[in-house]
Amino acid sequence: MIKPAVSALALALALAACGNPAETTAPPAATELTADQKAEISKELNEWFDVKFEEALQESPITMTFLGRKDLNDQIDCFTFACADEQLARQKAAVEEMKTKFNYDDLSDADKLSWDLFEYQYKQAAEAAKFRYNGFVYDQMNGPQGFIPQFLISFHNVENADDMRAYVSRIRESARALNEATDVARESAEHGTHAPKFAYEGVIDQSKKVITGAPFTDGEDSDLMADVKSELATLVENGELTQEESDAILADATDAMANEFKTAFENIIAFATEDMANSPDSSQPVGAFLQPDGEAYYNERLANNTTTSMTADEIHQIGLAEVDRLHGEMEAIKDKVGFEGTLKEFFAFQRDSKDDERFYYPDTDEGRQAYIDDATAKIENIKAKLPEFFGILPKADLVVKRVEAFREQPGAAQHYFPGTPDGSRPGVYYAHLSDMKSMPKGELEVIAYHEGIPGHHMQISIAQELTGVPKFRTQINFTAYAEGWGLYSEWLATEFPGTYEDPYSDFGRLGSEIWRAIRLVVDTGLHSKGWTEEQAVQYFLDNSAITEGQARSEIQRYIVMPGQATAYKIGMIKIQDLRKHAEEELGDKFDIRAFHDTVLGGGAMPLELLERRVDQWIEEVKAP
């Protein structure tokens, strides 16, 4: 799972929905253009795209920081509806300007793809804007209550005194942004959107952890204060600050935290506590249909996340069929290890053998470090074999880390945060390790491949490092493409030497894939068929080896993120189908390295545009 940044620009770049490639309104070219003329048009178009990207970037200091830039590094994005409306208007104006300045028919295939992606983003944003009061600003999975402190601690880069003063400014700016987000949450609640009780409980717990410890309460330093002091100590040691200057900055930071910042989190806690009284009855259906115009909202979420026009019923049926298929493969491994009993009993055997070292690490600091070490070793094994499967390789490094204490949740989904395009900050694969009995050993390997290499880290790093394409294409995200690639990577790893050698790890791989197939069933069950949380949890337990803690965490995730979980399997199936089609069309000319470079070498895109790109590559290879 890719963890999103909470910013207007990042949200816009992440948008993906249904719709056909762009139709243009510009008149057709009067004459056939020469190669030089097309090259000049391409240069002009790409320069125009980069100007528009930079204009949008100037509205998002957060995204600048993620890209490794220090422009506006004393600021935080605007989180108001008004700012979102202004951005949508700018996107619309930019698309209209593109159609006025350029002619689609004059463009190369690569430039047509850039045009289509640029317009696609606006169409998705416009469609999503119809449901501005739907979805939850604050929930246990996402929201500024967890993102803001993580951003300050882990992503604001401090190298000198100016950076440190910008850090303090951002603490104050964060308070303003948090209050804006809370105002949006209140307005959405007034229109009938109320998060489940468990979501608000998670928000309250996370928020209290952030403002526990000095300077918020008595006791040891809070995580934020500890980071501020650590950064100051380093600057003093390096001669960037005098002790007197450091003390003055610390006093300013303490004031910002103890006043505006603390108040903003108290406002979040107050809102969550108040609106919890309006949370849906947890024993009853809890889907998106409870929100305003909920059925239409869920259909938009499905289209947004899958980048297809598939209906909830179609997705549900695909899920049921995939669950049946994968059960057959799991039966074979059950028989291979000599287990006598049903598949459901085999699930329970692995799930309940908490003290069996074959299945679980010790719930100790040593066990947590062993998990990180083993995940790193699996990634290093894959890394050594990458040139056999890929021509384009990422430059950025990858590290495995435990989730910060203030946002860690037992059994919650592992996730990935990208590094910077220049490689100065590595990508991070985060693991929730507070409860090692919710982290089966058999799932370690497959998750490392999904979140790390050849999964998210490889796909996103390659995209960020692309040259010869407009900058917006290096940062764009489409869930079905990104998560489809992550799940495809789990399967692709079976072709690498030294992977899934333990049959329980291979069972874990199938467990991960069936997990995503189950998502198609339970997500549509929850949001379009009236399932309760308990029904969904039980379906998960009946059809996989997942622990009850994991199942509960996953189902609660799907409840607050309608449609997102369907993207993985839909995307994987599409990439597998495209590979099979290419193998059949090209025969001996099929090159796995070239296929993967085609899929990754253009950046993220909707599935229909990915299919067009692969088809064009096939025709190029076929050409004499």
C-alpha positions, 0 to 999 in steps of 0.5 A: 500500500502506498501511503498518500501525502495529505496535500491538495496537489498530491491528492490531485495527482493521485486522482484516477477514475473512469472515462475515455482518452481525451477527445480534442476540439482543435482543428486537424492539421492542414498538412503532414508535418515533418519530423523536425516540426513534430520534434519542435511541437513536442519540445514546446508541449513538454515545456508547457506541461512543466510550466503547469506542473511548477505552477501547481507545485507552488501551491503545495509546500508539502509536495515540494518537500517530498520531492526534496525541494526546500522552496516554501519549506516554512509553509504547509498546504491549504486544506480548505474547500475554497483552495480545492475549488481554486485548484480545480478551476486552475486544472480546468483552465489549463486543459482548455489552454492546452487544447487552444495552443496545441493540436492532438493530431500533430503529436507523437504517440508519446506526446498524445499519451501525455495529453491524455494523462493531463486531461484524464487527471482533470476529468477525475478531479471534476468527477470526485469534486461532485462528492466533496462532502463524502469520505472521512477527513479523519479516520484510523487509517488516514488523516492529518492527525497522523500525517502532519507529525510524521511529515514534520519528523520524517520528511522536513529536512534540516541541514542549517539554521534556516531549515530549523527555523522553517521547522518551527514555522511549519509547526505553527503552520500545521496548526492552521492546516489542522484547524482547516481540516477539522472545519472541513470535517465538521462541514461534511458531518453537517451534510450527513457524513459520519465516520464509524466509532472505531475510526474516531477512536483511532483518531482520538488515540493517535491524536492523544499520543502526539500531544503526550509528553513535554511540552504538552504534558508532564513526563518524557519528551513527546516524539515531536519535541524529541526530534526538535531537540535532536535536530538542534543538537546536531546543528550546534555540534556541526557549528551551524548554530550557537548554543544561545541561538539553539536555546532561542529556537527551542523556546520558540518551538516549545511555544508553538507546540504548547499553544497553537499545535496542541490546541489544534489536536485538542480540536480534533479530539473534540470533534471526533468525540462529539461526532462519535454520537452520530456514528453508524450502529456497528451491528448494522450495515456500514457501507458508503451507501450511508453517506449522501448520495452514497450509491453514486459516490461508491460507483465513483470510488470504484471507477476512480480506483480501478480506472475502469467502468466495471460495476460493483456486481462484476467486481464481486463476481471476479472476486468470488471466482478468484477465491475459488481458483486460489483455494485450489492452489492452496490445497496443493501446498496443504497436501505438500506439507502433509497436513491432514484436515480441511483447508479451513483447518489448515488456516486455523492451524497457522493462525492459532499457532502463535508460539510456533517459531515456524509461523511467528516471531517472538513478540519482543524487540529482538523479534521485531528486529529479526523481522526487519532484518529478514525483510531486508535480506529478502529484498537484497536477494531480489535486488541482485537478480533485477538485471535479468528481468528489467532494463531500467533499474532504480537509482534510489535506495530502500530501507525497512523501518518500524512505523512510528509509535504515535501511529502504529497499530497492531496488524495494520497494513504495511506501506511504502513512502517514496524517496526523493527523485534525486535519491537523497532520501531513500524510499521507506517500507514501513511495518507495523510491529507492535504486535508480532503475533499479528505478523505471520512469518509466512507473509514477510517475504511476499509483503517485502516484494510488494512494498519494496522490490520489485514492487512499489519502490521500484515502480515509483523510483523509476517513475520519479527518475524518468527523463524525456517525459513531462515532470507531472508524469514522474509524480502522477499516481493511479491506484490500479496501476500502482497496486496492480504492479505491487501485486503482480510483483508478488507473483513475478518474484516466483520467477526469481531464484531463491524466493518462496523456498519455504512452502509456508512462504509460498502459501503466504504468497497465495494468502496475499493474493487471495487476500486481494481477491477477498477484497473484491468480495468484501469491499463490494459486499460492504458498500453495495450489498449491505454487509455488516462488519462482522459478515465481512470479517467472517468471510475473510477468516473463512477463506484465508489464514489471516489472523482475526486482528488482521482481518478486523484491521483490514475490514475497518480499512475498507469501510473507511476507504471505499473502493480502494481495495479493489484496485490491487487485483483488478490491476494485477489481472490486467498486467498479467493479461497484457503480458500473456497477450504480448507473449502470444503475439511476439513468440520468440521475440518476447523479451521480459525485460523489454515488457517490464520496461514498457510497463514501468518506463512511462510512469503510472497511467490508467489501465486502458492507456497502459494497454494502448502503450503495450499494444504500441510496443508489440507493433514496434517489435513486430515491425521488420 
